[in-house]
Amino acid sequence: MTRFVSFPLALAAALALSLTACGGADKKSGSAASTPAGTTPAPSVTSSAPSGTPGESVTRTAAELTKALLVLSDLPTGFTQQKDEPDDNAKPFSSPSSRCKTLIKYLNATKAPGSKASVTRSFSGSQEGPYIDFGLDSMGTADKVADLQGTYEDAVDSCSKVTLKTEGVGSTSMKVEKISAPQFGTGPFAFRLTGTSGPKRGLEYTAATTGVNDVVVSVGVLAGQGELDAATEAAVTKAQQVLKAA
């Protein structure tokens, strides 16, 4: 269900599915559920480093990554886990601008480019949101995580607008902007997509990606009310606790 938009985040498919679930309504005031703050122990920003140098390759399995994902019990009461949807190879994001080529590639990707193993999990507070998607992508080395983070940030800086096509609803023009990233993990980066015209005008999606050793942690929030920081903190904390030296 989750796409790599947060490389997370991670999420174009989740975004399209969530837009449909929202019943065509714009972002509601108030949140159906509290944020994930306080659901896990306080994070240690300095994670357990894998053995060897930052450039040494680490092998992760999907099973290992899955253990590092947040589970329903890690979230506040009121959230439910979303059923995984099969990938239909849809590419909902587009842009006529060549400057947006890399960003469109990332928004439509099902996993981080170069990922050795990838896992995702999605939750919702209600039919109106928030929808929170979490993803983990093993890149092999911390250096590759940093390279991907830098490329993604450059892609957002180069592109100011994309188009989201939602089946049965139509196309929405979405503003792209970099935002202040939650300061957890290594090299955090975040951005926002905001519907400016079309059927989903006013809808907002925020995404953050950061590094935990050789793994990209991605978090995406659709129709939320400021959950990104707390969700990222919880995701990074869990990943730091589980993804120790390989």
Disulfide bonds with the S-S distance in Angstrom:
Cys100-Cys159 1.98
